[in-house]
Amino acid sequence: MMNYSVHLGVGILGTVFALIMYSTSITTFKRVIKKRTTESFSGFPYAIALLNCLIYTLYGSPLISNEWDNVVVMVVNGIGVLLEFCFVCIYLTFAPTKSKRNMSMMVVGLLLVFGTIALSCFCAVHDHKHRKTLVGTAGMVATIILYASPLSVIGLVIHTKSVEFMPSFYFSLAAFLGCGLWLVYGAISRDILIMAPNFVGMPLGLGQMALHCIYRHKRSPRVEAAKVDAGEELKSVEEIIKEDIKPYTEDIEKA
């Protein structure tokens, strides 16, 4: 009984940090909606997060796990599915044509992957143990990719010396702490399929926080140069307009 209470308590704490991690993306998408563009933000982390939540919603359900042993896993990932679906829709609405096409193909492909996993699970596998192994292994892979996905822009971060287009520091912190809690959750229930991805996720989250600490207060010379160029270009346009309307203003003054 004590073991079950601790297990449930750790799961609830893990759920809280998972929701914090999901909610940190709201700030990013407020910016996207306000500017009506996705800028240089990658849509990949949100697409893989959607797949990850779909897999673990299935994994936590009684269809895969033993009765309601992993109900907290099902609940938090069910909420994650709704949030990530909204993020993906917003991204597709404001992304440039090429990014929109790539993102659409990616999402369709990942949904086909989930459909294949679910279909294989119920049509080809007929016992809980092997179903759990199949879905858990797929979830493990998706989770590792999810935690590593913000590092896909590491080249851009180092090149520009800016973390502007990485997920926020609080996302990485929530991911790191959440991984620790889900690692404990998996250890209590002796579920290696929950422990393994979170064991890998912790150093990945730590790496993201390290990048924030290194580059958070630095400005990219390239970005600043672009701003200067844009200012000079705007100044040139203003001068051209003034030259064009100069004859008309002189006629008005003479009149």
TORKOL-4160 file (C-alpha; in steps of 0.2 Angstrom, whole numbers, padded with zeros to 4 digits, m for minus):
255
<pt num="1" X="0000" Y="0000" Z="0000"/>
<pt num="2" X="0014" Y="0012" Z="0005"/>
<pt num="3" X="0023" Y="0007" Z="m0011"/>
<pt num="4" X="0008" Y="0011" Z="m0022"/>
<pt num="5" X="0005" Y="0028" Z="m0013"/>
<pt num="6" X="0023" Y="0033" Z="m0016"/>
<pt num="7" X="0022" Y="0027" Z="m0034"/>
<pt num="8" X="0006" Y="0037" Z="m0037"/>
<pt num="9" X="0013" Y="0052" Z="m0028"/>
<pt num="10" X="0029" Y="0052" Z="m0039"/>
<pt num="11" X="0018" Y="0050" Z="m0055"/>
<pt num="12" X="0007" Y="0065" Z="m0050"/>
<pt num="13" X="0023" Y="0076" Z="m0048"/>
<pt num="14" X="0029" Y="0069" Z="m0064"/>
<pt num="15" X="0013" Y="0074" Z="m0072"/>
<pt num="16" X="0014" Y="0092" Z="m0065"/>
<pt num="17" X="0031" Y="0094" Z="m0073"/>
<pt num="18" X="0026" Y="0087" Z="m0089"/>
<pt num="19" X="0011" Y="0099" Z="m0090"/>
<pt num="20" X="0024" Y="0114" Z="m0086"/>
<pt num="21" X="0035" Y="0107" Z="m0100"/>
<pt num="22" X="0020" Y="0107" Z="m0112"/>
<pt num="23" X="0014" Y="0124" Z="m0107"/>
<pt num="24" X="0031" Y="0133" Z="m0109"/>
<pt num="25" X="0027" Y="0131" Z="m0128"/>
<pt num="26" X="0012" Y="0143" Z="m0126"/>
<pt num="27" X="0024" Y="0158" Z="m0125"/>
<pt num="28" X="0032" Y="0153" Z="m0141"/>
<pt num="29" X="0015" Y="0151" Z="m0150"/>
<pt num="30" X="0009" Y="0168" Z="m0143"/>
<pt num="31" X="0024" Y="0175" Z="m0152"/>
<pt num="32" X="0020" Y="0166" Z="m0168"/>
<pt num="33" X="0002" Y="0172" Z="m0168"/>
<pt num="34" X="0007" Y="0190" Z="m0164"/>
<pt num="35" X="0020" Y="0190" Z="m0178"/>
<pt num="36" X="0010" Y="0179" Z="m0190"/>
<pt num="37" X="0026" Y="0169" Z="m0194"/>
<pt num="38" X="0035" Y="0154" Z="m0187"/>
<pt num="39" X="0052" Y="0163" Z="m0191"/>
<pt num="40" X="0066" Y="0151" Z="m0188"/>
<pt num="41" X="0057" Y="0140" Z="m0176"/>
<pt num="42" X="0057" Y="0121" Z="m0180"/>
<pt num="43" X="0041" Y="0112" Z="m0181"/>
<pt num="44" X="0050" Y="0095" Z="m0178"/>
<pt num="45" X="0049" Y="0095" Z="m0159"/>
<pt num="46" X="0030" Y="0098" Z="m0159"/>
<pt num="47" X="0027" Y="0084" Z="m0172"/>
<pt num="48" X="0037" Y="0071" Z="m0162"/>
<pt num="49" X="0029" Y="0077" Z="m0146"/>
<pt num="50" X="0012" Y="0073" Z="m0153"/>
<pt num="51" X="0018" Y="0056" Z="m0158"/>
<pt num="52" X="0026" Y="0053" Z="m0141"/>
<pt num="53" X="0010" Y="0058" Z="m0132"/>
<pt num="54" X="m0001" Y="0047" Z="m0143"/>
<pt num="55" X="0010" Y="0032" Z="m0140"/>
<pt num="56" X="0011" Y="0034" Z="m0121"/>
<pt num="57" X="m0008" Y="0038" Z="m0120"/>
<pt num="58" X="m0010" Y="0021" Z="m0127"/>
<pt num="59" X="0003" Y="0013" Z="m0116"/>
<pt num="60" X="m0005" Y="0020" Z="m0100"/>
<pt num="61" X="m0022" Y="0013" Z="m0105"/>
<pt num="62" X="m0029" Y="m0003" Z="m0098"/>
<pt num="63" X="m0027" Y="m0010" Z="m0116"/>
<pt num="64" X="m0009" Y="m0011" Z="m0114"/>
<pt num="65" X="m0004" Y="m0009" Z="m0095"/>
<pt num="66" X="m0011" Y="m0020" Z="m0081"/>
<pt num="67" X="m0028" Y="m0012" Z="m0078"/>
<pt num="68" X="m0026" Y="0006" Z="m0071"/>
<pt num="69" X="m0007" Y="0004" Z="m0065"/>
<pt num="70" X="m0002" Y="0018" Z="m0077"/>
<pt num="71" X="m0017" Y="0029" Z="m0077"/>
<pt num="72" X="m0006" Y="0045" Z="m0073"/>
<pt num="73" X="0004" Y="0041" Z="m0089"/>
<pt num="74" X="m0012" Y="0040" Z="m0099"/>
<pt num="75" X="m0019" Y="0056" Z="m0092"/>
<pt num="76" X="m0004" Y="0067" Z="m0094"/>
<pt num="77" X="m0001" Y="0061" Z="m0111"/>
<pt num="78" X="m0019" Y="0063" Z="m0116"/>
<pt num="79" X="m0018" Y="0081" Z="m0111"/>
<pt num="80" X="m0002" Y="0082" Z="m0121"/>
<pt num="81" X="m0010" Y="0076" Z="m0136"/>
<pt num="82" X="m0023" Y="0090" Z="m0136"/>
<pt num="83" X="m0010" Y="0103" Z="m0133"/>
<pt num="84" X="0003" Y="0097" Z="m0146"/>
<pt num="85" X="m0011" Y="0095" Z="m0159"/>
<pt num="86" X="m0015" Y="0114" Z="m0156"/>
<pt num="87" X="0003" Y="0119" Z="m0157"/>
<pt num="88" X="0005" Y="0109" Z="m0174"/>
<pt num="89" X="m0011" Y="0117" Z="m0181"/>
<pt num="90" X="m0004" Y="0135" Z="m0176"/>
<pt num="91" X="0013" Y="0130" Z="m0184"/>
<pt num="92" X="0004" Y="0125" Z="m0200"/>
<pt num="93" X="m0006" Y="0140" Z="m0201"/>
<pt num="94" X="0008" Y="0153" Z="m0200"/>
<pt num="95" X="0023" Y="0143" Z="m0207"/>
<pt num="96" X="0030" Y="0148" Z="m0224"/>
<pt num="97" X="0024" Y="0137" Z="m0239"/>
<pt num="98" X="0040" Y="0126" Z="m0239"/>
<pt num="99" X="0040" Y="0123" Z="m0220"/>
<pt num="100" X="0021" Y="0120" Z="m0221"/>
<pt num="101" X="0023" Y="0107" Z="m0234"/>
<pt num="102" X="0037" Y="0098" Z="m0225"/>
<pt num="103" X="0028" Y="0099" Z="m0208"/>
<pt num="104" X="0012" Y="0092" Z="m0216"/>
<pt num="105" X="0022" Y="0077" Z="m0223"/>
<pt num="106" X="0031" Y="0074" Z="m0207"/>
<pt num="107" X="0014" Y="0074" Z="m0196"/>
<pt num="108" X="0006" Y="0063" Z="m0209"/>
<pt num="109" X="0021" Y="0051" Z="m0208"/>
<pt num="110" X="0021" Y="0051" Z="m0189"/>
<pt num="111" X="0002" Y="0048" Z="m0188"/>
<pt num="112" X="0005" Y="0033" Z="m0200"/>
<pt num="113" X="0018" Y="0027" Z="m0189"/>
<pt num="114" X="0007" Y="0027" Z="m0174"/>
<pt num="115" X="m0007" Y="0019" Z="m0184"/>
<pt num="116" X="0004" Y="0005" Z="m0189"/>
<pt num="117" X="0010" Y="0003" Z="m0171"/>
<pt num="118" X="m0009" Y="0002" Z="m0164"/>
<pt num="119" X="m0014" Y="m0009" Z="m0178"/>
<pt num="120" X="0000" Y="m0021" Z="m0176"/>
<pt num="121" X="m0003" Y="m0021" Z="m0157"/>
<pt num="122" X="m0021" Y="m0026" Z="m0159"/>
<pt num="123" X="m0021" Y="m0037" Z="m0174"/>
<pt num="124" X="m0004" Y="m0046" Z="m0173"/>
<pt num="125" X="m0001" Y="m0047" Z="m0154"/>
<pt num="126" X="m0014" Y="m0054" Z="m0142"/>
<pt num="127" X="m0007" Y="m0054" Z="m0125"/>
<pt num="128" X="m0003" Y="m0039" Z="m0113"/>
<pt num="129" X="0015" Y="m0043" Z="m0111"/>
<pt num="130" X="0020" Y="m0042" Z="m0129"/>
<pt num="131" X="0008" Y="m0027" Z="m0132"/>
<pt num="132" X="0017" Y="m0018" Z="m0118"/>
<pt num="133" X="0034" Y="m0022" Z="m0125"/>
<pt num="134" X="0029" Y="m0016" Z="m0143"/>
<pt num="135" X="0021" Y="0000" Z="m0138"/>
<pt num="136" X="0034" Y="0004" Z="m0124"/>
<pt num="137" X="0048" Y="0001" Z="m0136"/>
<pt num="138" X="0041" Y="0013" Z="m0148"/>
<pt num="139" X="0037" Y="0026" Z="m0134"/>
<pt num="140" X="0055" Y="0024" Z="m0128"/>
<pt num="141" X="0062" Y="0029" Z="m0145"/>
<pt num="142" X="0050" Y="0043" Z="m0147"/>
<pt num="143" X="0054" Y="0050" Z="m0130"/>
<pt num="144" X="0073" Y="0050" Z="m0133"/>
<pt num="145" X="0070" Y="0059" Z="m0150"/>
<pt num="146" X="0058" Y="0071" Z="m0141"/>
<pt num="147" X="0071" Y="0076" Z="m0128"/>
<pt num="148" X="0085" Y="0077" Z="m0141"/>
<pt num="149" X="0075" Y="0087" Z="m0154"/>
<pt num="150" X="0079" Y="0104" Z="m0147"/>
<pt num="151" X="0097" Y="0100" Z="m0149"/>
<pt num="152" X="0093" Y="0099" Z="m0168"/>
<pt num="153" X="0096" Y="0118" Z="m0169"/>
<pt num="154" X="0113" Y="0117" Z="m0160"/>
<pt num="155" X="0122" Y="0122" Z="m0175"/>
<pt num="156" X="0111" Y="0137" Z="m0177"/>
<pt num="157" X="0114" Y="0141" Z="m0159"/>
<pt num="158" X="0133" Y="0140" Z="m0160"/>
<pt num="159" X="0133" Y="0149" Z="m0177"/>
<pt num="160" X="0122" Y="0164" Z="m0171"/>
<pt num="161" X="0128" Y="0163" Z="m0153"/>
<pt num="162" X="0109" Y="0165" Z="m0148"/>
<pt num="163" X="0096" Y="0153" Z="m0140"/>
<pt num="164" X="0082" Y="0163" Z="m0147"/>
<pt num="165" X="0075" Y="0149" Z="m0158"/>
<pt num="166" X="0078" Y="0135" Z="m0145"/>
<pt num="167" X="0064" Y="0130" Z="m0133"/>
<pt num="168" X="0064" Y="0141" Z="m0117"/>
<pt num="169" X="0076" Y="0138" Z="m0102"/>
<pt num="170" X="0060" Y="0133" Z="m0092"/>
<pt num="171" X="0056" Y="0120" Z="m0105"/>
<pt num="172" X="0073" Y="0112" Z="m0103"/>
<pt num="173" X="0072" Y="0113" Z="m0084"/>
<pt num="174" X="0055" Y="0106" Z="m0083"/>
<pt num="175" X="0060" Y="0092" Z="m0095"/>
<pt num="176" X="0076" Y="0088" Z="m0084"/>
<pt num="177" X="0066" Y="0087" Z="m0068"/>
<pt num="178" X="0051" Y="0078" Z="m0076"/>
<pt num="179" X="0064" Y="0065" Z="m0082"/>
<pt num="180" X="0070" Y="0062" Z="m0065"/>
<pt num="181" X="0053" Y="0060" Z="m0058"/>
<pt num="182" X="0048" Y="0048" Z="m0072"/>
<pt num="183" X="0064" Y="0038" Z="m0069"/>
<pt num="184" X="0059" Y="0036" Z="m0051"/>
<pt num="185" X="0041" Y="0031" Z="m0056"/>
<pt num="186" X="0048" Y="0018" Z="m0068"/>
<pt num="187" X="0060" Y="0012" Z="m0055"/>
<pt num="188" X="0047" Y="0009" Z="m0042"/>
<pt num="189" X="0036" Y="m0001" Z="m0054"/>
<pt num="190" X="0051" Y="m0009" Z="m0061"/>
<pt num="191" X="0046" Y="m0003" Z="m0078"/>
<pt num="192" X="0062" Y="m0003" Z="m0089"/>
<pt num="193" X="0052" Y="0005" Z="m0104"/>
<pt num="194" X="0048" Y="0020" Z="m0093"/>
<pt num="195" X="0065" Y="0021" Z="m0085"/>
<pt num="196" X="0076" Y="0020" Z="m0100"/>
<pt num="197" X="0070" Y="0035" Z="m0110"/>
<pt num="198" X="0070" Y="0046" Z="m0095"/>
<pt num="199" X="0088" Y="0040" Z="m0090"/>
<pt num="200" X="0093" Y="0046" Z="m0107"/>
<pt num="201" X="0082" Y="0062" Z="m0107"/>
<pt num="202" X="0091" Y="0069" Z="m0091"/>
<pt num="203" X="0108" Y="0073" Z="m0098"/>
<pt num="204" X="0099" Y="0079" Z="m0114"/>
<pt num="205" X="0089" Y="0091" Z="m0104"/>
<pt num="206" X="0105" Y="0096" Z="m0094"/>
<pt num="207" X="0114" Y="0099" Z="m0111"/>
<pt num="208" X="0100" Y="0111" Z="m0117"/>
<pt num="209" X="0101" Y="0121" Z="m0100"/>
<pt num="210" X="0120" Y="0122" Z="m0103"/>
<pt num="211" X="0117" Y="0130" Z="m0120"/>
<pt num="212" X="0105" Y="0143" Z="m0112"/>
<pt num="213" X="0118" Y="0147" Z="m0099"/>
<pt num="214" X="0132" Y="0149" Z="m0111"/>
<pt num="215" X="0122" Y="0159" Z="m0125"/>
<pt num="216" X="0107" Y="0167" Z="m0116"/>
<pt num="217" X="0115" Y="0184" Z="m0114"/>
<pt num="218" X="0124" Y="0185" Z="m0130"/>
<pt num="219" X="0118" Y="0193" Z="m0146"/>
<pt num="220" X="0122" Y="0186" Z="m0163"/>
<pt num="221" X="0133" Y="0198" Z="m0173"/>
<pt num="222" X="0124" Y="0191" Z="m0189"/>
<pt num="223" X="0107" Y="0196" Z="m0181"/>
<pt num="224" X="0113" Y="0213" Z="m0177"/>
<pt num="225" X="0121" Y="0216" Z="m0194"/>
<pt num="226" X="0105" Y="0211" Z="m0202"/>
<pt num="227" X="0096" Y="0224" Z="m0191"/>
<pt num="228" X="0108" Y="0237" Z="m0197"/>
<pt num="229" X="0106" Y="0232" Z="m0215"/>
<pt num="230" X="0087" Y="0233" Z="m0213"/>
<pt num="231" X="0089" Y="0250" Z="m0205"/>
<pt num="232" X="0100" Y="0256" Z="m0219"/>
<pt num="233" X="0088" Y="0249" Z="m0232"/>
<pt num="234" X="0074" Y="0258" Z="m0224"/>
<pt num="235" X="0083" Y="0274" Z="m0224"/>
<pt num="236" X="0087" Y="0272" Z="m0243"/>
<pt num="237" X="0069" Y="0270" Z="m0247"/>
<pt num="238" X="0064" Y="0285" Z="m0237"/>
<pt num="239" X="0077" Y="0296" Z="m0246"/>
<pt num="240" X="0071" Y="0289" Z="m0263"/>
<pt num="241" X="0053" Y="0294" Z="m0258"/>
<pt num="242" X="0058" Y="0311" Z="m0253"/>
<pt num="243" X="0068" Y="0314" Z="m0270"/>
<pt num="244" X="0052" Y="0308" Z="m0279"/>
<pt num="245" X="0040" Y="0320" Z="m0271"/>
<pt num="246" X="0052" Y="0335" Z="m0270"/>
<pt num="247" X="0046" Y="0343" Z="m0286"/>
<pt num="248" X="0028" Y="0342" Z="m0280"/>
<pt num="249" X="0032" Y="0350" Z="m0263"/>
<pt num="250" X="0042" Y="0364" Z="m0272"/>
<pt num="251" X="0027" Y="0367" Z="m0283"/>
<pt num="252" X="0015" Y="0368" Z="m0268"/>
<pt num="253" X="0027" Y="0380" Z="m0259"/>
<pt num="254" X="0028" Y="0392" Z="m0274"/>
<pt num="255" X="0009" Y="0391" Z="m0276"/>
